Amino acid sequence: MQTQIELKELKHSPNNVRKVKPSDSGFKALCASIQSCGLLHNLVVTPNGKGYVVIDGNRRLDALKTIYKGKGTTPVNCIVLDEDSAEVGLHANMIREDMHPLDECDVIMALCHDGSEDFDSVASRFGQTRRWVEQRISLSELSDNAKAMFRNGDFTMGAAQALTLGTKEKQDEFLADNTHFHPETVRRAMLSAKIPMSAALFDIERHRSSLGIEADLFGDEEFITNREAFDKLQEEHIFNVCQDYRQQGYYDVVYAKDQYHWDMPELRGCLTVYNEEDYDISEMIIVVTYNTVRYKLDTHLMVMKDIKEDTEAKKEMEEAEEEITPLTFSNPQKDLVYSYFADATLRLMWKTNKIDKVKFFKALLCHRKLGYTYHHVNRVGHVYADPQRIFPSEGEPDGYIALPDEAVIGNHIAACESAYENNNTTPLMYCYNLPAKELDELFVACCLRGLSIYDFRSESMEGFNEKLNLQNWFKPDATWVNKWKTNQLDQMEEWLFGNAKSGTKSSRVEKITEALSEGRFDPFGTWPPSEQSE
C-alpha cells in the first residue's frame, strides 16, 4: 500500500542488513539529489507501534532528516508492507548501492540455512549469477580477524576469496606475517603442500611409512607431505563412516565433499531436521560433509518435505487430543510470553541490587570478544564494540609496539577457552566471575578500539582531551618524514636547527626524524610553531 507518512513517525530498522557505512561523499550527493529532484524512490516501511520502521531506504531517511531538520510533519512517500524482512533489505540495498560482500554473505546464509533455498533460487531471486552466490557464501570461511580486516578495506575481494582456501588459523598466521595481500600470493600461501598431522581422520601410526612425514626443524610439529596417499586414506575412512551410518538404518546417506547440503541436487525437496526425536531413523537422511581445506568431517540430518509435513500433521493431531489447559499456548502467545518475561526482567534489573548491573553489562560486552572462539550459542545480547584499526596495514611506524589491549584480550581468550573445555563455563559467566580489577581491565581493552582515529579529534572528545593533556606525543618515523617535499624539509630544518642543511634527502630525513623523536612538533598546531625550537 502506498501512502504518505509524516517524517517524525519514521524510524530506522534495527535489522538493517548493511553493516558497512556508505561514504560521506555519497551521502552528501544523495542529499543534493533529493533537494533538487525530490525523493525518486519511495521508502519501504512496516508498522511498528505508533510509528513505522524503514526496511528499505534508511540512507534516504537520514538524508530527509538532514534536509528537513525540525520539520517532523513533512510528508514522505512510503510503501507499507506487513512485516520486516532481511530479504527485502538485502534486495533493495543491492539495487541502490553495493553492500559489503560479508553483509551479502550473512543474509544469503540465513536464506539457505534450512534448505528451503539453494544457490540457483537465491541467484534468481536477486538477479545475480550462481557464481556470484558461491563467491559470497565462500566468505563465511574467513576468520574473525580476516573479516574485520576485509571490512576495513585492508585487502580486496580476490584476496578474501583466496584466504578461504586455508584454515582460519592459517589465515590469521598469514595476515599477521604479511602486509601485502595479492590474491595469487595469498592463494599460494593457503595451498602450501604440507598437511598438519591433526588433519588425518584415520590412524596415522598404521600408515606413517607411506605419508612422507617430515618434522619441523625449528619445533616438535610433524607434517604429512604425500598428499596423494593422505587423500586416499581420508577417502577410505570417510567411506567406512558412511557405511556405518547405512548399517544403522538411515533412509539414505549422502556424501558431500566441499559442498553445502542445500546446494546438492539430490537433496532438493529435503528440509533440515531440528529435533531428531520427531522422526524414526529410517525416515532421516544423514549428510556426511567433508571440507578439504579445514579437513573437517561433519554430519547434517534432513528429511524429505512430504515426510516432514506428515510428521508435523500427526504432531498437531496428537497435540489437539491432549488436554487443553491455560498453559496451552498458540505460537503468537508463546512469543508474547517471552516478551512479557523480558520486559519484567529489564524492569527488575533497573531497580534491583541483587546483581551488580555495571559488572553484568561489562561482562556482556566483554564475553562477545571472547565468545567468538566457540559456537554462537555462547554469545548473547547485542552489546559489542567494533574494533577500529589505528594504523593501516602498510603504515605502521618502524618498530611499532602493539597496544597492550591485544595481549590482555589474547590472554583472556586462552583462559576462557580453557574454562569452557574443562568446566563448561560459558564466556559470559567467565567474564562475570572475573575479579573486579581484571574485568575492568578487560572491559577497557574491549572498548579501547571502539574509537576510530577521527573520533579522538572530534568535538565530543574536546573536553576529554583537555583532561588528558597529551604532551610530546608526535614522534614520526623516517617513512613519514620522507613524505615531506624538499621545501618542507628546509622549513623544518630552519625551525629545528636554525638553518636548512645540505646533503642527501635520506640523511636530512634521518636527522629530522631523530630531532622529532622528542615530540617537539605538534602537527595539529600552527606554523611556524608559537615557541621557537632550541
C-alpha positions in Angstrom: 0.0 0.0 0.0 1.4 3.4 -1.0 0.7 6.4 1.3 2.3 9.5 2.8 3.7 9.4 6.4 5.0 12.2 8.5 8.8 12.2 8.8 8.7 12.2 12.6 6.9 8.8 12.5 9.7 7.0 10.6 12.4 5.1 12.4 15.4 3.1 11.4 15.1 -0.6 11.2 17.4 -2.3 13.9 17.7 -5.2 11.4 19.2 -3.1 8.6 21.4 -5.6 6.8 24.0 -3.0 5.7 26.9 -3.1 8.3 29.4 -1.1 6.3 28.5 2.6 6.2 28.5 4.3 2.8 30.9 7.2 2.2 30.3 10.8 3.3 30.6 12.0 -0.3 27.8 9.5 -1.3 25.6 10.8 1.5 26.1 14.4 0.5 25.3 13.6 -3.1 22.1 11.8 -2.0 21.0 14.9 0.0 21.7 17.2 -3.0 19.7 14.8 -5.3 16.7 14.9 -3.0 16.8 18.6 -2.7 17.0 19.2 -6.4 14.8 16.3 -7.8 12.8 15.2 -4.8 12.5 11.6 -3.4 12.8 9.4 -6.5 12.3 6.1 -4.7 9.6 5.6 -2.1 10.7 4.4 1.4 9.5 0.8 2.2 8.2 0.6 5.8 6.4 -1.7 8.2 4.1 -0.6 11.1 5.8 -0.6 14.5 3.9 0.6 17.5 2.8 4.2 16.9 5.2 4.7 14.0 6.8 2.9 11.2 10.2 1.1 10.7 12.1 1.7 7.4 13.3 -1.5 5.9 14.3 -0.1 2.5 15.7 3.5 2.4 17.5 4.1 5.7 20.1 6.3 3.9 17.3 8.3 2.3 15.6 8.6 5.7 18.9 10.1 7.1 19.0 12.5 4.2 15.4 13.6 4.7 16.0 14.2 8.4 19.1 16.3 7.5 17.3 18.3 4.9 14.0 18.8 6.9 15.6 19.2 10.4 13.0 20.5 12.8 10.1 19.8 10.3 8.8 16.5 11.6 5.4 16.9 9.9 6.9 16.8 6.4 5.0 14.1 4.4 7.1 11.3 2.9 6.0 8.9 0.2 6.1 5.4 1.5 5.1 1.8 0.6 3.8 0.0 3.7 4.4 -3.8 4.0 3.1 -6.2 6.6 6.4 -7.4 8.1 10.1 -6.6 8.2 12.3 -8.9 6.1 16.1 -9.1 5.9 15.5 -10.4 2.3 13.7 -7.2 1.3 16.5 -5.1 2.8 19.2 -7.2 1.0 17.4 -7.0 -2.3 16.8 -3.2 -2.1 20.3 -2.4 -0.9 21.9 -4.4 -3.7 20.0 -2.4 -6.2 20.6 1.0 -4.6 24.3 0.8 -3.7 26.8 -2.0 -3.3 26.6 -3.7 0.1 29.8 -5.1 1.6 30.2 -8.8 0.4 30.2 -10.0 4.0 26.8 -8.5 4.6 25.5 -10.2 1.5 27.1 -13.5 2.7 25.3 -13.2 6.1 21.8 -12.8 4.6 22.3 -15.5 1.9 23.4 -17.9 4.5 20.3 -17.1 6.5 18.1 -17.7 3.4 19.7 -21.1 2.7 20.1 -22.3 6.2 17.1 -24.6 6.5 17.2 -26.0 2.9 14.2 -24.0 1.6 16.5 -22.1 -0.7 19.6 -23.1 -2.8 22.2 -21.2 -4.8 20.1 -21.2 -8.0 17.0 -19.9 -6.3 18.9 -17.2 -4.4 20.7 -16.1 -7.6 17.4 -15.9 -9.5 15.7 -14.0 -6.6 18.3 -11.3 -6.6 19.1 -11.1 -10.3 22.6 -12.4 -9.9 24.6 -15.4 -11.2 25.1 -18.7 -9.4 28.8 -17.9 -9.4 28.2 -14.6 -7.6 26.2 -16.5 -4.8 29.1 -19.1 -4.5 31.6 -16.3 -4.1 29.6 -14.6 -1.4 29.0 -17.9 0.5 32.7 -18.8 0.5 33.4 -15.7 2.6 31.8 -17.5 5.6 35.1 -19.4 5.8 37.0 -16.3 6.7 38.4 -16.0 10.3 37.0 -13.2 12.5 40.2 -11.3 12.1 40.1 -11.7 8.3 36.5 -10.5 8.3 37.4 -7.4 10.3 40.3 -6.5 8.0 38.2 -7.1 4.9 35.5 -4.8 6.2 38.3 -2.3 7.0 39.4 -2.4 3.3 42.8 -3.9 4.0 42.6 -6.3 1.1 40.4 -7.0 -2.0 37.6 -9.4 -2.7 40.1 -11.5 -4.7 42.4 -11.8 -1.6 39.4 -12.6 0.6 38.4 -15.5 -1.6 41.9 -16.8 -1.7 42.1 -16.7 2.1 39.1 -19.0 2.3 41.3 -21.8 0.8 43.1 -22.0 4.1 42.1 -22.8 7.7 41.2 -19.9 9.9 44.4 -20.4 11.9 46.4 -20.3 8.7 44.6 -17.2 7.6 45.4 -15.4 10.9 49.0 -16.5 10.7 49.4 -15.2 7.1 47.7 -11.9 7.9 49.9 -11.4 11.0 53.1 -12.0 9.0 52.3 -10.1 5.8 51.4 -6.5 4.7 50.8 -7.1 1.0 47.8 -9.3 0.1 47.9 -10.0 -3.7 45.3 -12.7 -4.4 47.8 -15.1 -6.1 50.3 -14.7 -3.2 47.5 -15.4 -0.7 46.4 -18.4 -2.7 49.9 -20.0 -2.8 50.3 -19.5 0.9 46.9 -21.1 1.7 47.6 -24.1 -0.5 51.0 -25.0 0.8 51.9 -28.6 0.3 52.5 -29.7 4.0 49.5 -31.1 5.8 49.3 -31.0 9.7 49.2 -34.3 11.4 45.9 -33.2 13.1 44.2 -33.2 9.7 44.2 -37.0 9.5 40.8 -38.7 10.2 42.5 -42.1 10.0 45.0 -43.9 12.3 48.3 -42.3 11.3 50.6 -44.7 13.1 49.4 -47.6 10.8 50.4 -45.6 7.7 53.4 -43.5 8.7 55.8 -45.0 6.1 53.5 -44.0 3.2 52.7 -40.5 4.2 56.1 -38.8 3.8 56.1 -37.4 7.3 58.6 -34.6 8.0 59.4 -32.9 11.2 59.6 -29.1 11.7 63.3 -28.3 12.0 62.5 -25.5 14.5 59.9 -27.2 16.6 58.3 -30.5 17.5 55.4 -30.4 15.0 55.2 -33.0 12.2 53.7 -32.7 8.7 52.4 -35.0 6.0 53.9 -34.3 2.6 52.5 -37.2 0.5 49.1 -35.6 -0.4 48.1 -38.4 -2.7 48.4 -41.0 -0.1 46.8 -38.8 2.5 43.8 -38.1 0.3 43.3 -41.8 -0.4 43.4 -42.7 3.3 41.0 -39.9 4.1 38.5 -41.1 1.5 38.8 -44.7 2.7 38.0 -43.6 6.2 35.0 -41.5 5.1 33.7 -44.4 3.0 33.8 -46.6 6.1 32.0 -43.9 8.2 29.2 -43.7 5.5 28.9 -47.5 5.5 28.5 -47.5 9.3 25.6 -45.0 9.0 24.0 -47.1 6.3 24.1 -50.1 8.7 22.5 -48.0 11.4 19.3 -47.8 9.2 19.2 -44.3 7.9 16.8 -43.7 4.9 19.8 -42.6 2.9 23.5 -41.5 3.4 24.7 -38.7 1.2 28.4 -37.7 1.0 29.1 -34.1 0.3 32.7 -33.2 -0.5 33.4 -29.4 -0.4 29.7 -28.8 -0.9 26.9 -27.3 1.1 24.0 -29.6 1.7 21.5 -27.1 0.5 23.2 -27.0 -3.0 23.1 -30.7 -3.8 20.6 -31.7 -6.5 19.8 -35.0 -4.7 18.8 -33.1 -1.6 16.4 -30.6 -3.2 13.0 -31.0 -1.7 14.6 -32.1 1.6 14.4 -30.0 4.8 16.7 -29.7 7.9 15.8 -31.8 11.0 15.9 -29.7 14.1 14.7 -32.3 16.5 15.7 -35.9 15.5 13.4 -37.3 18.2 10.4 -36.4 16.0 11.5 -38.9 13.4 12.4 -42.6 13.1 15.9 -43.2 11.9 14.5 -44.9 8.8 12.9 -41.5 7.8 16.0 -39.4 8.1 18.8 -38.7 5.6 22.2 -38.1 7.0 24.5 -35.9 5.0 28.2 -36.5 5.6 30.2 -33.4 4.7 34.0 -33.2 4.3 35.8 -29.9 3.9 39.2 -30.5 2.2 40.5 -27.1 3.3 39.8 -27.5 7.0 40.0 -31.3 6.9 36.7 -31.4 8.9 34.1 -34.1 8.8 30.6 -33.2 9.9 27.0 -34.5 9.6 23.7 -32.9 8.9 20.2 -34.5 9.3 17.5 -33.9 6.7 14.1 -35.4 5.8 12.0 -35.3 2.6 9.5 -32.5 2.6 6.4 -34.8 2.5 7.7 -36.8 5.5 8.2 -33.6 7.5 4.7 -32.4 6.6 3.2 -35.7 7.6 5.1 -35.7 10.9 4.0 -32.2 11.7 0.4 -33.0 10.8 0.5 -36.0 13.1 2.1 -33.9 15.9 -0.7 -31.3 15.5 -3.3 -34.1 15.8 -1.7 -35.5 18.9 -1.5 -32.0 20.5 -5.1 -31.4 19.6 -6.0 -34.6 21.5 -4.1 -33.5 24.6 -5.9 -31.9 27.5 -6.1 -28.1 26.8 -5.1 -26.0 29.9 -4.3 -22.3 30.4 -0.7 -23.4 29.7 -1.6 -24.5 26.2 -0.4 -21.5 24.1 -0.7 -20.6 20.4 2.6 -19.6 18.7 1.9 -15.9 19.0 1.1 -16.4 22.7 4.4 -18.1 23.2 6.3 -15.2 21.6 4.5 -12.7 23.8 5.2 -14.7 26.9 8.9 -14.2 26.2 8.2 -10.5 25.6 6.5 -10.2 29.0 9.3 -12.0 30.7 12.0 -9.8 29.1 10.1 -6.7 30.0 9.7 -7.7 33.6 13.3 -8.8 33.8 14.6 -5.5 32.5 12.4 -3.5 34.9 13.7 -5.5 37.8 17.3 -5.3 36.7 16.9 -1.5 36.5 16.0 -1.1 40.2 17.4 -4.3 41.9 20.6 -4.6 43.9 20.6 -8.4 43.6 23.2 -8.3 40.9 26.0 -5.9 40.1 24.5 -4.3 37.0 27.6 -2.4 35.9 29.6 -5.6 36.3 26.9 -7.6 34.4 27.0 -5.3 31.4 30.7 -5.1 31.3 30.7 -8.9 31.2 28.0 -8.8 28.5 30.2 -6.7 26.2 33.5 -8.5 27.1 32.2 -12.0 26.6 31.4 -11.4 22.9 35.0 -10.7 22.3 36.0 -14.0 23.9 32.9 -15.9 22.8 33.8 -15.9 19.1 36.2 -18.6 19.9 33.3 -21.0 20.4 29.9 -21.7 19.0 27.5 -18.8 18.6 25.1 -20.2 21.3 27.6 -19.0 23.8 27.2 -15.4 22.8 24.1 -13.5 24.0 22.9 -9.9 23.6 23.9 -7.2 21.0 26.3 -5.2 23.1 29.7 -5.1 21.4 32.5 -2.6 20.4 33.6 -2.8 16.8 37.4 -2.9 16.7 38.8 0.0 14.8 42.3 -0.1 13.1 44.8 2.5 14.3 47.3 2.3 11.5 46.7 0.9 8.0 48.4 -2.4 7.4 51.2 -0.8 5.4 51.5 2.3 7.5 52.7 1.1 10.9 55.7 3.1 12.2 59.1 1.5 12.3 59.5 -0.6 15.5 55.8 -0.2 16.3 54.8 -2.0 19.5 51.2 -3.3 19.7 48.8 -1.7 22.1 48.6 -3.6 25.4 44.9 -4.4 24.9 45.8 -7.1 22.4 47.8 -9.0 24.9 45.1 -8.6 27.6 42.4 -9.9 25.2 44.6 -12.7 23.9 45.3 -14.0 27.5 41.7 -14.0 28.4 40.7 -15.8 25.2 43.1 -18.6 26.1 41.9 -18.7 29.7 38.2 -18.6 28.7 38.7 -21.4 26.2 40.3 -23.5 28.9 37.5 -22.8 31.3 34.9 -23.8 28.7 36.7 -27.0 27.8 37.4 -28.1 31.4 34.3 -26.8 33.3 31.8 -25.9 30.5 32.0 -22.3 31.7 30.4 -20.0 29.1 32.2 -16.9 28.1 29.6 -14.7 29.8 29.9 -16.5 33.1 33.7 -16.5 32.8 33.7 -12.7 32.4 31.2 -12.1 35.2 33.3 -14.3 37.6 36.5 -12.3 37.0 37.7 -10.1 39.9 36.6 -6.5 39.5 40.0 -5.2 38.6 40.6 -7.8 35.9 37.1 -7.3 34.5 37.7 -3.5 34.4 41.0 -4.0 32.6 39.3 -6.4 30.0 36.4 -4.0 29.6 38.7 -1.1 28.8 40.7 -3.3 26.4 37.5 -4.3 24.5 36.2 -0.7 24.4 39.6 0.9 23.6 39.4 0.1 19.9 35.8 1.2 19.6 37.0 4.7 18.9 38.2 5.5 15.3 41.2 7.6 14.6 39.0 10.5 13.8 36.9 10.2 16.9 39.8 11.3 19.1 39.8 14.8 17.4 36.0 15.2 17.3 34.2 17.9 19.1 32.7 15.4 21.5 36.2 14.5 22.7 37.5 18.0 23.3 36.7 18.0 27.0 38.4 14.6 27.5 41.4 15.7 25.5 41.8 18.7 27.8 41.7 16.4 30.8 44.2 14.0 29.3 46.5 17.0 28.3 48.6 14.9 25.9 52.1 16.3 25.5 55.0 15.5 23.2 53.1 12.7 21.5 54.0 13.1 17.9 57.2 11.1 17.1 57.0 10.1 13.4 59.3 7.6 11.8 61.5 8.2 8.8 58.9 6.8 6.4 56.5 9.5 7.4 59.1 12.3 7.4 60.3 11.2 3.9 56.9 12.1 2.5 57.7 15.8 3.0 58.8 17.7 -0.1 62.2 19.4 -0.2 60.9 22.9 0.7 59.1 21.4 3.7 62.3 19.8 4.9 64.0 23.2 4.5 61.4 24.8 6.7 61.5 22.1 9.3 65.3 22.2 9.5 65.3 26.0 9.9 62.9 25.6 12.8 64.8 22.7 14.4 68.4 23.7 13.7 68.3 27.4 12.8 69.1 26.9 9.1 68.5 24.5 6.2 71.0 21.6 5.9 72.7 20.2 2.8 73.2 16.6 2.0 71.1 13.8 0.6 67.5 13.6 1.3 67.8 10.4 3.3 70.5 12.0 5.6 68.3 15.0 6.1 65.3 12.9 6.9 67.3 10.8 9.3 68.4 13.9 11.3 64.9 15.5 11.3 63.4 12.2 12.5 65.9 12.0 15.3 65.1 15.6 16.3 61.4 15.0 16.3 61.7 11.8 18.4 61.4 14.1 21.5 57.8 15.0 20.4 58.6 18.8 20.0 56.4 19.2 16.9 52.6 19.4 17.0 51.0 18.5 13.7 47.7 20.0 14.8 49.3 23.3 15.8 50.2 26.4 13.8 53.2 27.2 11.5 55.6 28.4 12.5 55.1 27.0 16.0 54.4 29.6 18.6 57.6 28.6 20.5 60.9 28.6 18.7 62.8 25.3 18.9 66.1 25.3 20.6 
